[in-house]
Amino acid sequence: MAPLDLADVDTDQIIPKQFLKRVERTGYGPYLFYDWRARGGFVLDRPEYAGATVLVAGANFGCGSSREHAPWALRDFGFQAIIAPSFADIFRANCYKTGLLAVTLPDSQVRHLIDLVNEDPSVEVTADLERQVVRGEGFEYPFVIDLFAREMLLQGLDEIALVERHDADISAYEKRRAEWLPAVR
């Protein structure tokens, strides 16, 4: 787990605009928090947080513009879950669409996690989507997630894959459809 003890982290801080020219969903990890990391001494560059898969952050994480590149960069960097007291709605939706778990916990529980990891960077914390809990040594914090988003994440589906599951039904419909109707070829 890695701490980012800041509130109101906007999407331009997560992935600055100059890196949005690409259309791929991968390759953004090196540019995550680019401007902050360029100053040196940034928390995510510390060796004790290398390989962290859970980021715990302050309130209103992911505010700002609705760039899907922000969750792409977080995923590409290696994060599987972000825990914060609150998220911008569009950012949370983009997280779920891109396979990144956004967990909302009360301020006191987030503060506990940040203090815990600051005290001991090797602390193990798991965001268990199946059971809907964040757990570690001696604690377990339940969280709520939209049921549809939960199922999509558990099954590893995005919106295209969800439609593709109905490929046979779509093909059957297209075969019985009146020929005079417009068709995509």
Residue, then its C-alpha position, 0 to 999 in steps of 0.5 A: m500500500a502507498p499513501l498519497d496524503l493529499a485531498d483534491v487530487d485532480t486528473d491533470q495532476i494524475i496524468p498531465k495533458q501533454f500525455l493525452k495524445r495517445v489512444e492506447r490504454t497502456g504505456y501511461g504508468p511512467y507519466l503518473f503524477y509526472d509534474w510532482r515526480a519531476r520535483g523529486g522526493f515524491v512518495l511513489d518514487r520511494p523504494e519502500y512503496a515500489g510495487a504497491t497495488v493499493l493507493v490510499a489518498g485524501a478526499n475528492f480524488g480524481c476531481g477535474s476533467s473526465r479523462e479516462h487516461a487517469p485510471w489507465a495511468l494508475r492501472d499501468f503503474g500497478f495499482q489495482a485499488i484506490i482507497a479514499p474518503s470520496f471520489a469525483d463521480i466521473f473518475r469513479a465510473n472511469c475506474y470501474k470501466t477500466g478495471l480499477l477498484a475505487v473504494t470509499l471509506p470514512d475519513s477516520q478509516v482512511r486516516h488510519l490506513i495512511d498513518l499505518v503505512n506511514e508508520d510501517p511501509s511494509v504493512e499488508v492491506t487488501a481490498d477484497l472485492e469479493r467480500q467487500v472489505v479492506r482488511g489488514e492485521g487486526f482490522e476489517y473495514p466494509f465498503v459498498i460498491d455498485l452491484f453492476a460495477r462489482e460484477m464487471l470488476l469481478q468478471g474482468l469485463d468492460e462495456i464492450a466485453l459485456v456486449e460481446r457476451h451476447d454475440a450469439d443473440i446479436s447474430a441470431y437477431e441480425k439473421r432474422r431481421a427484415e432485409w429492407l432495414p439498414a445494415v452495417r456491413 
